[in-house]
Amino acid sequence: MASAEIDVKYVAHLARLALSPEEEKQLGAQLGSILGYIEKLRELDVTGVEPTAHAVPLVNVTRTDEVRPSLPHDAALGNAPQKGGGLFIVPKIVE
């Protein structure tokens, strides 16, 4: 896609941007260079390359789950600004 084909006003509208004419020209040039770079990447031979979501395999480092005693009820409610009936009292946010 050539930079002349980019509808900068439409793209700015989608992004909810109000651009001056100078900014539109600048954005058009920037989008043109980005699309030019993408076209350059399309020239690469990627046959035999397996699609991946990440270049490096991700591994979550988490501890194993183990059953442990939970926080005592009185300790959990200890710093609550308001409590009643063994529960936290919070302000109503839905009317």
Secondary structure by P-SEA (a helix, b strand, c coil): ccccccaaaaaaaaacccccaaaaaaaaaaaaaaaaaaaaaaaccccccccccccbbbbbbcccccccccccccccccccccccccbbbbccccc
